Amino acid sequence: MLEIANLSPAPQATLIPENAKLVGEYTATLDADIWPITPIASAQVSWFNQAWLEAYTQTIVAWLYDGVNNQLFNLNKPIYILQAQASAGQFGLALLDKLTSALTQPEFKDVKLCYIFADTEQAQLAKLTEHPYFVHYKQHNQVTTLHWQLEKNDVLPERDEEGELLNLAANPSVFIANGVLSQLPQMLLQVHYQDLYIAQVAKLALERKPPLTLPLGWQKAGTQKCQKPEPKNHAQLTYRWQETSVEKVLSLLPEQVQGHCTQTLHRYSQQGVCQTFALPVAAHSLLAGLEQSLCDGSLTLVSDFSTTSEVDITLPNNDDDAGIRFSLNFSVLMVESSPFLQWLASSHQCNKSTLMCVKSSQTQQLYRHTQQAFYRYFAEQSPEDCERIIQSLVGATKVLGDTQILAFMRQYDYEPKLLALFLPRLLEQGVKVDLRLMWHQVLEQVWLAYVPLTKCDEFVFQLGLFAIDLSYWPLARQCFLSLMELDGPTTAYLHNLALVAHATGQKALAIQCIELALELNPDDKQAKRLYNDITAYQARQAQLTWFDDAVNHSVELNDGQQLQLLPLGQQNLAEFYMQYRRKDVAQRLRGVKLESFSQLEQLWFHWKQEGDEGQKAHFAIIHSELGFIGGVVVDLEPEHNQTEELGSPARHSPNPSLNSAQLSFWIGCDYQGQGYGKLGVKLAIDHIQQLAECLNICQITTSAWVHNTASRRILNHIGFEEYGRVKGEGAELEVFYCLDLTELLIPASDSNAQVIM
């Protein structure tokens, strides 16, 4: 049966529950205390992703290009970028970093940018000024802060927080507001065909039922099990509607916005529909004030939660401590906003839009590149797509493989939010070792794109842990040093920095960090364990007859890093196993084929005993950034060691009357072909030579497969000589070498040889 459509009823007041009572009086929404006093943090964070940053960067760069090309700037004065409610700092600092990188072209060489972080909260601005990134830019006069209470409709201050004059009249500026205008007071109205109604709102207090009285014993038992959190302070909102007219509404508005709102009110009243809408009165006032403060050519970029003229406003039914927000109708915001040239990009698949305005008395053609960039990055490809992709992957964190995650990271510009989804799973399950270096590259790009928070940043902490898992020591060090700068020292940060220092051969730093960690928390079990490991390694190092810390055992590389020769320790085993994983390493070395890490751990106890007894010197080649990159073994008693083991060449001496040591070496599969083998062997020879008299060694012998041209080239370069003996034939032909320490004279300059990377 067909039903005939009826007209919608006039707006009705909200029914008040029996267990509720009014708190205060009904007030027009424009004047009610339901709006945020401070910005809602979640609203600000939703704009901090690489897609939004790239869109803003390219639009501003295009605007700067138009300005420079059309000689609209005084390049002797700074060009300001003013961001409202910006004390969180992440978006602004990241945007400034991208702009600095983008403005390296010759046409921008004289452009001087200054980013103004404006906010209503002076305390938050003070915290921002302590951020290390802010401090860096401040040293170059590229940032400042501004206390601007825009929610009170205050005019834009003329001086920053340090009292310096902001010369906004000298150049066109950029104004940015992300998720801000929707938090400013709006007037809620409903057009009921040709009648107009204005909304009034009041808060309700709900009467809570008294808790059940339990026996004392039950109460105690319950208290011991769990402590229920206090309920959040949510006030119920109630609405009522009063019939009004366009003229009466206009009389309630500030004079400077009446002209903006007149056309909107008449348009809604004449449509003959039933619809709830909001007038963004405070947003209109803000833009009107900026019109007076900013000079000709200034750019406004406003991104916010949006609605359209065809969609009813949804009335919030409760108000927490942060306040409420109404989505903006950008078409209303644009009405009669001249002298601005205006362009709007709306996402039809989500609830965000971006409005770009250029205040200009000039022709639109002056801003052709600005308009093209805006439409390309905000309309043709919405930055909100990145956020939707991230949300769609929330349930897929345990399904996607390593290569799929890497592909997503590269596709979406190394988005930190995307990596944050997968970090818990990656920390729990690890990654394939063959993809380790790919992950290094991806993590480096993520770190470059991320700005740490000015408080305990869980993402940076987890990123540092993941870097440790991947033996990506430079990034791990950067993560925990950044956290130290932001939060001060903690046991966890210092413990992890000690771990990095221990793995990269920084003896003094390792012991300093772990001792400080224990000073902060003497009972921390992990810190105690690491302290014991570090001190035990250093104590063993001091007892070894074949290692002297006073003898030079390092070489400086041409990139400023160091290569060290240190006794192999248990802390190196994980990287040893990782770098030894490729079968050709063991084949070239005639070494043991390692089937598992536990097998290496068993071998380690045997090697440790050999080293402690002075039979074999097992060295680790340690790079100050990369950590363990290879190994050197010197058999100090070859006549007593007749078994073929990892790092033990066939034992033959050209001069049996001389005491000899036998050498073998290898470079990990991730670092071959970079000159480290030659330097590692030089360090070993130099070290053994300086201890030769003490060790009673006169010559060093070794051998290599005939097809192992890389190792043979290293041996020839250092001074080893073939002494005529060969063994086997074909691919198994083995060539023998000897180095006479009594004749060898290594130049002092050789100890500072530089590797060509």
C-alpha positions in Angstrom: 0.0 0.0 0.0 1.4 3.4 -1.0 1.8 6.1 1.6 1.4 9.8 1.0 4.4 11.8 2.2 3.5 14.3 5.0 5.3 17.5 5.8 7.8 17.4 8.6 6.7 18.8 11.9 8.1 21.9 13.4 11.2 21.5 15.5 10.4 20.1 19.0 12.2 20.6 22.3 14.3 17.8 23.7 12.4 15.7 26.3 14.0 16.0 29.7 14.4 12.6 31.5 12.8 12.2 34.9 16.2 11.7 36.6 17.6 14.9 35.2 17.4 18.6 36.0 18.5 21.8 34.2 21.8 23.3 35.1 21.5 27.0 34.4 19.3 28.6 31.7 18.7 28.0 28.1 21.1 30.0 25.9 21.5 30.5 22.2 24.2 28.2 21.0 26.4 31.1 19.9 26.7 32.3 23.5 26.5 28.9 25.3 29.5 27.5 27.3 29.5 24.3 25.2 32.4 25.2 22.9 36.1 24.1 23.5 38.2 26.4 25.6 41.3 24.7 24.2 41.7 22.8 21.0 40.6 19.2 20.8 43.9 17.3 20.5 42.4 14.4 18.3 41.2 17.0 15.8 44.6 18.4 15.4 46.3 15.0 15.1 44.0 13.9 12.3 45.8 16.4 9.9 49.3 15.1 10.7 50.1 12.7 8.0 52.3 12.8 5.0 49.5 13.4 2.4 48.3 16.5 4.2 51.8 17.8 4.7 52.7 17.2 1.0 49.5 18.9 -0.1 50.2 22.0 2.0 53.9 22.0 1.1 53.2 22.0 -2.7 50.4 24.6 -2.5 52.6 27.0 -0.4 55.6 26.4 -2.7 53.4 27.2 -5.8 52.1 30.4 -4.0 55.7 31.4 -3.2 56.6 30.8 -6.8 53.8 33.0 -8.1 54.7 35.7 -5.6 58.4 35.7 -6.5 57.7 35.5 -10.2 55.3 38.4 -10.1 57.5 40.4 -7.7 54.8 40.5 -4.9 57.4 40.0 -2.1 59.9 42.2 -0.4 62.6 39.6 -0.2 64.5 41.7 2.4 61.7 40.9 4.9 60.4 37.6 6.3 57.4 35.9 4.8 55.2 34.6 7.7 53.3 31.4 8.0 50.8 31.7 10.8 49.1 28.6 12.1 46.2 28.8 14.6 46.1 26.5 17.6 49.5 25.1 16.7 51.2 24.5 20.1 51.2 20.7 19.5 54.0 21.5 17.1 54.1 18.4 15.0 52.3 19.6 11.9 54.1 23.0 11.9 57.6 21.6 12.5 57.1 18.9 9.9 55.7 21.4 7.4 58.6 23.8 7.9 61.0 21.0 7.4 59.4 20.0 4.1 59.3 23.6 3.0 62.9 24.2 3.8 63.8 21.1 1.7 61.5 22.2 -1.2 62.9 25.8 -1.3 66.4 24.8 -2.5 65.8 26.0 -6.1 67.6 29.1 -7.2 64.4 31.2 -7.6 63.8 30.8 -3.8 67.3 31.6 -2.6 66.3 34.9 -1.1 63.0 33.8 0.5 63.1 34.0 4.3 60.3 32.0 6.0 59.2 32.5 9.6 56.7 30.1 11.0 54.4 31.5 13.7 53.0 29.0 16.1 49.9 30.7 17.5 47.8 29.3 20.4 45.4 30.2 23.2 47.5 28.3 25.8 50.7 30.1 26.8 51.9 27.1 28.8 51.7 24.9 25.8 53.6 27.4 23.7 56.3 27.5 26.4 56.7 23.7 26.2 56.9 23.9 22.4 59.9 26.3 22.6 61.8 23.6 24.4 61.4 21.1 21.6 64.8 20.4 20.0 63.4 20.9 16.5 62.0 24.3 17.5 65.3 25.3 19.1 67.1 24.4 15.9 64.9 26.6 13.8 64.9 29.4 16.4 68.6 29.7 16.0 68.0 30.5 12.4 65.1 32.9 13.1 62.7 30.7 11.3 60.1 30.2 14.1 58.4 32.2 16.8 55.3 31.8 19.1 52.2 34.0 19.5 49.6 34.1 22.2 46.4 34.6 20.3 43.0 34.0 22.0 41.0 33.7 18.8 38.1 32.0 20.6 37.5 35.3 22.3 37.6 37.0 18.9 40.7 38.9 19.8 42.5 40.8 17.1 45.8 39.3 15.8 48.6 40.6 18.2 51.3 42.7 16.7 54.1 41.2 18.8 55.2 37.7 19.4 55.8 36.1 22.9 59.3 37.6 23.1 57.9 41.1 22.4 59.3 41.2 18.8 57.3 43.1 16.3 55.6 41.0 13.6 55.8 43.0 10.4 52.8 41.4 8.7 52.4 44.4 6.5 55.7 44.0 4.8 54.8 40.9 2.9 51.8 38.6 2.0 51.5 35.8 4.6 50.1 32.3 4.9 47.3 31.5 7.4 46.7 27.9 8.3 43.8 26.5 10.4 43.4 22.7 10.7 40.3 21.6 12.6 40.0 24.9 14.3 37.1 26.8 12.9 34.6 24.0 13.6 35.5 24.4 17.3 34.5 28.1 17.3 31.0 29.1 18.3 28.2 28.7 15.7 24.6 29.7 15.7 22.3 26.8 15.3 19.1 27.4 13.2 16.4 25.4 11.6 14.3 26.5 8.6 10.9 24.9 8.6 9.8 25.6 5.1 9.3 29.4 5.3 9.6 29.7 9.0 12.9 30.2 10.8 13.7 28.8 14.3 16.8 29.5 16.5 18.1 26.8 18.9 18.8 27.3 22.5 20.8 24.8 24.6 21.1 24.0 28.3 22.9 21.4 30.3 21.3 18.6 32.3 22.5 17.0 35.5 21.6 13.4 35.7 20.8 12.0 39.2 23.0 8.9 39.9 21.5 6.0 41.7 23.3 5.3 45.0 25.6 2.3 44.9 24.5 -1.0 46.5 25.7 -1.4 50.1 27.8 -4.6 50.3 29.1 -6.4 53.4 32.5 -4.9 54.5 34.4 -8.1 53.6 33.0 -8.0 50.0 33.9 -4.4 49.6 37.5 -5.1 50.7 37.8 -8.1 48.3 36.5 -6.0 45.4 38.9 -3.2 46.2 41.8 -5.6 46.1 40.8 -7.0 42.7 40.3 -3.8 40.8 39.8 -0.1 41.1 37.1 1.2 38.9 37.9 4.5 37.2 35.9 7.6 38.0 33.2 8.2 35.4 34.1 11.0 33.0 32.3 14.3 33.3 29.7 14.2 30.5 26.9 16.7 30.7 23.6 15.9 28.9 22.5 18.6 26.5 18.9 19.6 25.9 17.6 21.9 23.1 14.5 24.0 22.5 13.5 26.1 19.5 12.1 29.6 19.3 10.6 31.0 16.1 12.5 34.0 14.8 13.1 36.0 11.6 16.1 36.8 9.4 16.1 40.4 10.8 16.1 39.2 14.4 18.9 36.8 13.8 21.0 39.4 12.1 20.5 41.7 15.0 22.2 39.1 17.3 25.3 38.9 15.1 28.4 41.1 15.3 28.3 43.9 12.8 31.3 42.8 10.8 29.7 39.4 9.9 26.1 40.6 9.2 26.8 41.1 5.5 28.4 37.7 5.2 25.3 36.0 6.8 22.5 37.9 5.2 22.6 36.1 1.8 22.8 32.7 3.6 19.8 33.3 5.8 17.7 34.5 2.9 18.7 31.5 0.7 17.8 29.0 3.3 14.5 30.7 4.1 13.5 30.8 0.4 14.2 27.2 -0.4 11.0 25.9 1.2 12.6 22.9 2.9 12.9 21.6 6.4 16.6 21.6 7.5 18.9 22.3 10.4 22.0 24.4 9.7 24.6 26.4 11.5 26.0 29.8 10.9 29.8 29.8 11.5 29.7 33.2 13.1 33.0 33.1 15.0 34.8 31.7 11.9 33.4 34.6 9.8 34.6 37.0 12.4 38.1 35.4 12.4 38.4 35.7 8.6 37.1 39.2 8.7 39.8 40.2 11.2 42.5 38.5 9.1 41.2 40.5 6.1 42.2 43.6 8.0 45.5 42.2 9.4 47.0 40.5 6.4 48.2 42.4 3.4 47.3 41.9 -0.3 48.3 38.5 -1.7 48.0 36.6 1.5 47.1 32.9 1.3 44.5 31.2 3.6 44.4 27.4 3.9 41.5 26.2 6.1 41.0 22.4 6.4 38.2 21.2 8.7 35.4 18.8 9.3 32.7 19.7 6.8 29.1 19.3 5.8 27.0 20.5 2.9 23.8 22.5 2.5 21.9 19.3 1.7 22.7 17.6 5.0 21.2 18.3 8.4 23.4 19.2 11.3 23.5 16.4 13.8 22.9 17.8 17.3 25.3 16.5 19.9 23.5 15.2 23.0 26.3 15.4 25.5 29.2 17.7 26.3 32.4 16.5 27.9 35.1 18.7 29.4 36.6 19.4 26.0 33.4 20.9 24.4 31.5 20.1 21.2 32.2 20.8 17.5 29.8 21.4 14.6 31.0 20.5 11.1 31.5 23.5 8.9 29.4 24.3 5.8 32.2 25.7 3.7 29.8 27.1 1.1 28.3 29.2 3.8 31.8 30.3 4.9 32.6 31.5 1.3 29.5 33.6 0.8 30.3 37.2 0.0 33.9 36.8 1.2 35.5 39.2 -1.2 38.1 40.6 -1.7 39.3 36.9 -1.5 39.8 34.8 -4.5 38.4 31.4 -3.4 38.8 27.8 -4.3 37.2 24.9 -2.4 38.2 21.2 -2.4 35.7 18.8 -0.8 36.0 15.1 -0.3 32.7 13.5 -1.1 33.8 10.2 0.5 34.6 11.6 3.9 33.9 14.5 6.2 36.8 16.9 5.5 37.2 19.8 3.1 39.8 22.4 2.4 39.2 26.0 1.5 41.9 28.1 -0.1 41.6 31.9 -0.3 44.0 34.4 -1.7 43.3 38.0 -0.6 43.9 39.9 -3.8 42.9 43.0 -5.7 44.8 41.6 -8.6 43.7 39.2 -11.4 43.4 35.5 -10.7 46.0 34.8 -13.3 48.7 36.0 -10.9 48.1 32.8 -8.9 47.8 30.3 -11.7 50.4 27.9 -10.2 48.9 28.2 -6.7 45.5 27.2 -8.1 46.9 24.3 -10.1 48.8 22.9 -7.1 45.7 23.3 -4.9 43.4 21.4 -7.2 46.1 18.7 -7.9 46.8 17.9 -4.2 43.4 18.7 -2.6 40.8 17.9 -5.3 42.2 15.4 -7.8 43.8 13.4 -5.0 42.4 14.0 -1.6 44.9 13.8 1.2 42.1 12.1 3.2 42.7 9.0 1.1 45.8 8.3 3.2 43.8 8.3 6.4 41.2 6.0 4.9 43.9 3.6 3.8 45.3 3.5 7.3 41.9 2.9 8.8 41.2 0.1 6.3 44.4 -1.7 7.3 43.6 -1.7 11.1 42.3 -5.2 10.9 45.0 -6.5 8.5 48.1 -6.0 10.7 48.5 -9.8 11.2 47.6 -10.8 7.7 49.9 -8.8 5.5 53.4 -10.2 4.9 56.7 -8.2 5.2 57.0 -7.4 1.5 53.4 -6.2 1.5 53.9 -3.9 4.4 57.1 -2.5 2.8 55.1 -1.9 -0.4 52.4 0.0 1.5 55.1 2.1 3.3 56.8 3.1 0.0 53.4 3.7 -1.7 52.2 6.1 1.0 55.4 8.2 1.4 56.7 6.3 4.5 53.7 7.4 6.6 54.6 7.1 10.3 50.9 6.4 11.2 51.0 3.5 8.8 54.1 2.0 10.4 52.6 2.6 13.9 49.8 0.1 13.0 52.3 -2.7 12.3 55.0 -2.0 14.9 53.4 -4.1 17.7 53.2 -7.1 15.3 56.7 -6.5 13.9 58.2 -6.3 17.4 56.4 -9.5 18.4 57.1 -11.6 15.3 60.2 -10.0 13.8 61.0 -9.7 10.0 62.7 -11.9 7.5 66.5 -11.4 7.8 66.9 -11.0 4.0 64.7 -7.9 4.2 66.6 -6.3 7.0 68.4 -3.7 4.8 65.2 -2.8 3.0 63.6 -2.2 6.4 66.6 0.0 7.3 65.9 2.2 4.3 62.2 2.5 5.1 62.7 3.2 8.8 65.2 6.0 7.9 62.6 7.7 5.7 59.9 7.3 8.4 62.2 8.9 10.9 62.9 11.8 8.6 59.1 12.3 8.1 58.3 12.2 11.8 58.4 14.9 14.5 58.5 13.5 18.0 56.0 14.8 20.5 56.9 17.0 23.5 56.0 14.2 25.9 56.6 10.5 26.2 56.3 9.4 22.6 55.3 5.7 22.4 55.9 5.6 18.6 59.5 6.8 18.9 60.1 4.3 21.7 58.7 1.4 19.7 60.6 2.5 16.6 63.8 2.5 18.6 63.1 -1.0 19.9 62.4 -2.2 16.3 65.7 -0.6 15.2 67.5 -2.6 17.9 65.9 -5.8 16.7 67.2 -5.0 13.2 70.6 -4.0 14.5 70.0 -0.6 13.0 72.1 1.1 15.6 72.2 4.7 14.2 68.4 4.9 14.2 68.1 3.3 17.6 70.6 5.8 19.0 68.7 8.8 17.4 65.3 7.6 18.8 66.4 7.3 22.4 68.5 10.4 22.3 65.5 12.3 21.0 63.4 10.9 23.8 66.1 11.9 26.3 66.0 15.5 24.9 62.2 15.6 25.3 61.6 13.8 28.5 64.9 13.8 30.3 66.8 10.6 31.3 64.9 7.5 32.3 66.1 4.0 33.1 64.6 2.6 29.9 66.1 5.2 27.6 69.6 4.9 29.2 69.4 1.1 29.2 68.7 1.1 25.4 71.4 3.6 24.7 73.9 1.4 26.7 72.8 -1.5 24.6 73.5 0.4 21.4 76.9 1.6 22.7 77.9 -1.9 23.7 77.0 -3.3 20.3 79.0 -0.6 18.5 82.1 -0.8 20.6 81.7 2.4 22.6 83.1 1.1 25.8 83.1 4.2 27.9 79.6 5.3 26.8 78.1 1.9 27.4 79.3 1.8 31.0 78.3 5.4 31.6 74.8 5.0 30.3 74.1 1.7 32.2 75.5 3.2 35.5 73.2 6.2 35.1 70.2 3.9 34.4 70.9 2.0 37.6 71.2 5.2 39.6 67.7 6.1 38.5 66.3 2.7 39.3 68.7 0.4 41.2 66.2 -2.5 41.1 65.6 -2.6 37.4 66.3 -6.3 36.4 67.1 -5.5 32.7 69.5 -2.8 33.6 71.2 -5.0 36.2 71.6 -7.8 33.7 73.0 -5.5 31.0 75.4 -4.0 33.5 76.7 -7.4 34.5 77.1 -8.3 30.8 79.1 -5.2 30.0 81.3 -5.4 33.0 81.9 -9.1 32.5 82.9 -8.5 28.9 85.3 -5.7 29.8 86.8 -7.8 32.7 87.4 -10.7 30.3 88.9 -8.3 27.7 91.4 -7.1 30.3 92.5 -10.7 31.1 93.1 -11.9 27.5 96.8 -12.4 26.6 96.2 -11.7 22.9 94.4 -8.4 23.3 95.8 -5.1 24.8 93.4 -2.2 24.9 96.4 0.2 25.1 97.5 -1.1 21.6 95.9 0.6 18.6 93.0 -1.5 17.4 90.9 1.0 15.4 91.0 2.9 12.1 89.2 6.0 11.1 87.1 5.8 7.9 86.7 8.6 5.4 83.1 9.2 6.6 84.3 10.0 10.1 83.2 6.6 11.5 85.6 4.1 13.1 86.4 0.4 12.5 87.5 -1.5 15.6 89.0 -4.9 16.2 87.6 -6.2 19.5 87.4 -9.6 21.2 84.3 -11.5 20.0 81.7 -11.4 22.8 78.3 -12.9 23.4 76.6 -9.6 22.5 77.9 -10.1 18.9 76.4 -13.5 18.4 73.0 -12.4 17.0 74.7 -10.2 14.4 77.3 -12.9 13.7 74.6 -15.4 12.9 72.8 -12.8 10.7 75.9 -11.9 8.7 77.1 -15.6 8.4 73.7 -16.7 7.1 74.6 -16.9 3.4 76.1 -20.3 2.5 79.0 -18.9 0.4 80.5 -17.2 3.5 81.0 -20.6 5.2 82.1 -22.2 1.9 84.8 -19.6 1.3 85.9 -19.9 4.9 85.7 -23.7 4.9 83.7 -23.1 8.1 81.0 -24.9 9.9 77.5 -24.7 8.3 75.3 -23.1 11.0 71.8 -24.6 11.0 70.5 -22.7 14.0 71.4 -19.9 16.4 71.5 -22.4 19.3 74.3 -24.2 17.4 76.3 -20.9 17.3 75.7 -20.5 21.0 77.2 -23.9 21.7 80.2 -23.1 19.5 80.7 -19.8 21.4 81.4 -21.6 24.7 84.2 -23.6 22.9 85.6 -20.4 21.3 85.5 -18.6 24.6 87.5 -21.3 26.3 90.0 -21.3 23.5 90.4 -17.5 23.9 90.7 -17.6 27.7 93.4 -20.3 27.4 95.4 -18.3 24.8 95.0 -20.8 22.0 92.9 -18.8 19.5 92.1 -15.1 19.3 88.5 -14.7 18.0 88.1 -11.0 17.0 85.0 -9.1 16.0 85.2 -6.3 13.4 83.0 -3.6 14.8 81.8 -0.5 12.8 80.9 2.5 15.0 77.5 2.8 13.2 76.8 -0.6 11.7 78.0 -2.8 14.7 79.4 -6.2 13.9 80.3 -6.6 10.3 82.7 -9.6 10.2 85.3 -11.6 12.1 89.0 -12.5 12.3 90.4 -15.6 13.9 94.1 -16.0 14.8 95.2 -19.5 15.8 98.0 -18.9 18.2 98.9 -22.6 18.7 98.3 -24.2 15.3 100.4 -27.2 16.1 98.0 -28.1 18.9 94.8 -27.5 16.8 94.6 -30.0 14.0 90.8 -30.0 13.5 89.2 -28.1 10.7 86.8 -25.6 12.3 85.2 -22.3 11.5 88.0 -19.9 10.7 90.8 -22.5 10.6 92.7 -22.9 7.3 94.8 -26.0 6.6 97.9 -25.8 8.7 101.2 -25.8 6.9 104.2 -23.5 7.6 106.9 -22.6 5.0 109.4 -22.3 7.8 108.7 -24.8 10.6 111.6 -23.5 12.7 109.6 -20.2 13.3 106.7 -20.0 15.6 103.6 -19.2 13.5 100.0 -18.2 13.9 97.3 -18.9 11.4 94.9 -16.3 10.2 91.4 -16.5 8.7 88.9 -13.7 8.2 85.4 -13.0 6.8 83.1 -10.1 6.1 79.3 -10.4 6.6 77.1 -10.8 3.6 75.5 -7.4 4.0 78.9 -5.5 4.0 81.1 -7.3 1.4 82.8 -5.3 -1.3 83.1 -2.1 0.7 86.8 -2.3 1.8 86.1 -3.6 5.3 88.0 -6.9 4.8 91.3 -5.2 3.9 91.0 -2.8 6.9 89.9 -5.6 9.3 92.9 -7.8 8.4 95.3 -4.8 8.6 94.0 -4.2 12.1 94.5 -7.8 13.1 98.1 -8.0 11.6 99.0 -4.7 13.3 97.6 -5.8 16.6 99.3 -9.3 16.5 102.6 -7.7 15.4 102.7 -5.4 18.3 102.1 -8.3 20.7 104.3 -10.7 18.7 107.2 -10.8 21.1 104.9 -11.4 24.0 103.0 -14.1 22.1 106.3 -15.6 20.7 105.0 -15.3 17.1 107.3 -14.8 14.1 105.1 -15.4 11.1 101.4 -15.6 10.1 100.1 -18.1 7.6 96.8 -18.5 5.9 95.2 -20.0 2.8 92.4 -19.2 0.3 90.5 -21.0 -2.4 92.0 -20.2 -5.8 88.6 -18.8 -6.9 88.3 -16.5 -3.9 89.9 -13.6 -5.7 88.7 -11.0 -3.2 90.5 -12.6 -0.2 93.6 -13.3 -2.3 93.7 -9.6 -3.4 93.5 -8.5 0.2 96.3 -10.8 1.3 98.6 -9.7 -1.6 97.9 -6.0 -0.8 98.8 -6.4 2.9 102.1 -8.2 2.1 101.3 -11.9 2.3 103.3 -14.0 -0.1 102.4 -17.3 -1.8 105.0 -19.8 -0.8 104.5 -22.4 -3.5 102.3 -24.9 -1.7 98.9 -25.8 -3.1 96.4 -28.4 -2.2 93.6 -30.0 -4.1 92.6 -29.2 -7.7 90.0 -27.5 -9.8 87.5 -25.4 -7.7 89.0 -27.0 -4.6 92.5 -25.8 -5.3 93.9 -24.1 -2.1 96.7 -21.5 -2.2 98.9 -20.9 0.8 100.3 -17.6 2.1 102.8 -16.4 4.7 103.6 -13.1 6.3 107.0 -12.8 8.1 106.5 -10.6 11.1 110.3 -10.2 11.6 110.6 -8.4 8.3 107.2 -6.7 8.2 107.2 -3.0 8.9 103.7 -1.5 8.7 104.0 2.3 8.3 102.4 4.4 11.0 100.2 6.2 8.5 98.8 2.8 7.5 96.9 2.5 10.8 94.9 5.6 9.7 94.1 4.2 6.2 90.7 5.4 4.9 88.2 3.1 3.2 86.8 4.3 -0.1 83.1 3.6 0.2 
